[in-house]
Amino acid sequence: MGAARCLRVILATLCFGSIAAVASDNDPYLWLSDIHGARALAWAKGQTAKSDAQLKSDPVYRLTHDTILRELDVQDRIPLAELDHGDAYNFWQDKTHARGVWRVTSIADYASAAPHWQTLLDVGRLDAEEKTPFVWQGATCAPGGERCLVRLSPGGGDATTVREFDLKSRRFLAGGFALPQSKLVATYLDADHVLFGTDFGAGSMTRSSYPRILKLWARGEPVSAAK
């Protein structure tokens, strides 16, 4: 590239950058980029209310709503299962269990016409006990198949909590791996070590509030000791 052309490119880049900066500063909707700001959240809530009112005023809305709900409650739909260590795990919701139940059976039994499911965790019961509207977000089990990291979202948002669940006692493990609510990731490296990313403080999350740092955490250590 010749010197004259190189100079033109540099000048154009500088000018464009200046124009973009001015345009950004003068953007009347720039405040919407503050996704957790009170003004942005209030605006989103107002727009949701307008959309709901318009949708629900259409006579097709109630018919569609009731039809979908009825189809979701049919008992003969195929229960999608995750196969792990000889067992089949399924999360099931219906009219009786609106919040859902996490359940298990053997793979052989799952292949039968009427599997004999055993409930591991009733989310509706947990909601009532802890007075928190938990929404199931999944579980990741350890290589040994004895414990699982259960992800629950208070209220159903992207941010979740993590709690370690013992499959034998069918209870959350006291003193087990646990993380407070955040946009996070967590999985077992082995039965006693977890790889995870969460909010570690300033600079540890992306602009969209997802973790940018991964740490290794050993059983029995405080989360602050993770490396």
N, C-alpha and C positions, 0 to 999 in steps of 0.2 A: 504494500500500500504506500503511495507517495505521501510526502510530507503534507502537501496542500490538502489532499483528501483526508488524511488522518486528522488534520486540524479541523476540517469541516465536521467530521464525525464527533470529535470531542465537543465542539461548540454546540452542535445539535443536541447532544446528550445533556449538556449542562442546561440548555434552554428548556428542553422537555422536562427535565427534573424540576426546574423552577416553576414552570407552568403547572405541573402535576401537584407540587406542594401548595401553590396558591389555590388550585381547584379543591384540593383536599381541605384546606383551611376554611374555604368558603362553602363547603358542602353543608346544606341546612339539615341533613339527616345523619351527620357524623356521630351524633350522640347515640344512635342505634348500635354503633359498634361496641359500646359499653354494655355487653350482654347481661351483666349482673347489676347494672345501674337501676335505681328506683324508677327513673323516667322511662327507660327502655322496657322494663318489666310491666309498668303500668300501661304503656302503649300496647304491648303484646296482649295483655289481658283484655284490654278494650276491643282490639281487633278480633280476638277469639269470641268474645261475647256477640259481636256483630255477625260473625260467620255462623255461629250456632243459631242465632235468631233467624237468619235467612234460610239456613238448611232445614230447621225444624218447622218452618212455616209452609214448606212444600208438603202436600199430602202424600207424596211418594216416600217421604222420610220415615214415617212411622211404620208403613208397610215393609220397607226394606229393613229397618231396624229389627222388627219383630221376626222377620223371616231369617235373618242372619243369626239372631240369638237362638231361635228354635233349632237351626241346623247345628249350632255349636253345642247344643245340649243333647244331641242324639247319643244314645248309649252304644250303638253298634259301629261307631267310627273306629278306625284302626289306631291303636295307641302307639305312637312313634316311640321307639326305645333306643337307648344308648347301651351297647353291649360292652361289658367290662369285667374281666376276671371271672367269666362263667355266669355272670348275672346280667339281667336286663333291667335298666332303670328307666322310669317314665315319670313325667310330670303331667298330672291329669286335672282338668277343670271341667265342672259341669254345674247343673243347677244346685246340687247338694253341696258341692265344694267350689264355691265361686272363687275363692282365693287360691284353690288348688292344693293337691297333695303330691308329695314326692314319694314314689313307691318303687318296689323292687320285686322281682321274681327270678327264677332260674331261666336260662336261655331255653332249656328243654320245655319248661312249662309255658314260656312265652309263645312257643310254637304251637301250643294247643289251641283249641277253639275257645276255651274259657280259662284264661290264665288266673292263677290264685295270687293276686297281688298282696303284698305286705306293705303297709304304710310306714315310711321312715319319718316323714315330717309333714304335719298338717299345718299349712301356712295360716289358714283361718284361725285355728286354735292358738297359734303363736301370736297372731295379731291381737287376739282377745287378752292373752296373758300379759303381753308387754305393752298393750295399748298403743300400738304403732301399725299403720297400714302398710305392712311389708308386701313387696311384689317380688316374686321369684325371678332370679336372673341366672340360675344355673349352678352347677357344682362340678368341681374337678377333684377326682379321687387320687390318692397316693398310689404308687406302684404296687404296694403290698395289698391294696384293696380293703384296708381296714378303716381308713379315715378319709374324709373328703372336706374340701374347702367350699363352703356354701356361700353363695353371693345373694344377698337380699337388698333390695332398694327400698328405703323408707319413702313411700309415696309414689314410687314408680319412675323416678328420674334416671338420668345416666349415672349419677353417683351411687355407689353401692357400698355396703359393708361386707366384710368377710369374717366368717366364724367357722371354726373347725368342728366337724360333726363326726361322732364315733358311731360306726355302723352296727357294732355289736350291742351297745347300750341304747342306741337310737336317741342319743342326747348330744347336745353341744358339749364339747370337751372343756371342762374347767381348766384354765391355764394353757389351753391350746393356742394355736396361731389365730390371731384376731386382728382386724384392721378397722378403724373407724370409717365413717362415710366419706367417700372421695371418688373421683373418677380414677379407677385403679385397675391393675392387672395382678394376678397372683396364681402361681402353679407350683406343684411339688417338683423339686429336683430329685428327692428321694423321700423316704418316710419321715425323716427328721430335718429336712432342709427345704425351704421355700424360696423361690425367686419371685420378687414382687416389685411393683412400681406404684407409688402413691404420692401424695403431696408431702414433700419433705421440707417445705418452706420456700423462701424466695429463690426463684430461678429454677425450681425443680419441675415446674409444669409448663406446658406449651400455652400459647395465647388462647387456645380453645379449651384449656383446663384439663389436658391429659398429661400423664406422667412422661417425662423425658429421661428419667434415671431409673435403672434397674439395680436392685440390691439382693444379696444373699443373706438369708435369715436362718439361724440354727434354732432348733427346739430348745426351750428353756431359757433363751436369752431375751432380754428386753428388745423391743423393736429398734431402739436407739443404737444397739450393738451391731445391727446389720451392716454388711460391708458392700 
